[in-house]
Amino acid sequence: LLTRMVKVKSRWAEIEDLNRKIENLEAKISDLEAEERERTTDLANAKIAWDKKKKEDLATICDKKSHLDLLKKKRAALDDKIKDVKDEMAASKAKERQRK
């Protein structure tokens, strides 16, 4: 009977040890799941920030392109005016030469 009680106590200690190991593993699983949720949230937030930055960059590029197009039109208009003034000066010089 005594040896049987010793065996039962030994088995009981093994069962308690296994229960502690199971509890530790369940805690590790819970920690890993929490870490996974945190990383998933971080990843989602990073993607949102990236998408927002891309939209802002695209808007900036569009604004700069529009501004550049406007500057090109103004430059073309100025070039036309410069050409007109040069043509007028040449015509004026030609008329003056004809008078002489």
Secondary structure, 3 states (H helix, E strand, C coil): CHHHHHHHHHHHHHHHHHHHHHHHHHHHHHHHHHHHHHHHHHHHHHHHHHHHHHHHHHHHHHHHHHHHHHHHHHHHHHHHHHHHHHHHHHHHHHHHHHHC
